[in-house]
Amino acid sequence: EAQKQLERRAFENKRLLTTFNDPVRHWLDLYVYQDFVDRDGKFQLVMLSYSSFATLASSMFPMLKEEAYHLSTGHDGIKRVIRAGKVPPRIIQKYLNKWISSSFDLFGIDHSTSAHWFYEWGLKGRFDEPSAGEVDRNHINEHNRMLYRKEAERLIAQLNRFPEFSLLDGTP
């Protein structure tokens, strides 16, 4: 595994997660990426902030501040594109479909043994750990993905409030 890590080159699009190999070609692409892929980053950082390893947990807060900047840049950028009315809603929808579906993949498979053991060993919590209740260690990724989906639906509902943009059905 270590050798595979050393052989993987980002500039050759050999990243492990395919989302990070997809090119971002223009502003709309970037805004949607920031709004939804970086939102997965927020989820991952929050989950790591519940780590029992205090050094790891405490290092998440500065990164979450930067991630918040990316999220607001992305969401505000999409809103500006919609308000300008220069890009057809079907094109915006295309990039929402691309990056939101890709973001779901970043959570991993539903029955992930890695997520189970990261939780068991105290390396990661759930996104809503303080209020989540009983733990289903076999569905941790599925649980976090569902919370991400709810947040994405809320963001899409905000975009759908613009009269220029009524194509979205509200389901990521």
Disulfide bonds with the S-S distance in Angstrom:
none
